[in-house]
Amino acid sequence: MKFILNILWLVLSGFWMAVGYVIAGVICCVLIVTIPFGIVPRVAASSAGPAPPLPA
């Protein structure tokens, strides 16, 4: 069941969230002043995959 829910999260939310973070990072990196703000969405996009397991 967890596997199915993780796949649903990845397809319905995780992938699109990662794409949004990448776009936001690229927009922020256009100006030299906002490059530090453009690095943060890149890090967040790499962690937008399947939801972490719940603690036991």
C-alpha positions, -999 to +999 in steps of 0.1 A: +000+000+000+028+024+009+045+017-025+013+026-044+008+058-024+045+068-030+040+062-067+008+083-067+027+111-048+056+110-072+033+112-103+007+136-091+026+160-069+063+152-066+073+155-102+053+187-108+067+202-076+102+195-087+096+210-121+082+242-104+112+244-081+136+241-111+117+268-130+118+291-099+155+285-095+162+293-131+142+325-129+161+335-097+194+328-113+188+352-142+199+381-120+233+379-103+219+393-071+193+365-067+216+336-073+216+325-036+178+323-039+181+303-071+202+276-054+176+268-027+149+257-052+174+233-068+180+217-035+143+215-027+136+200-062+160+172-055+141+162-024+106+164-040+105+127-048+085+101-030+073+110+005+096+099+033+083+070+054+063+078+085+081+072+118+071+040+136 
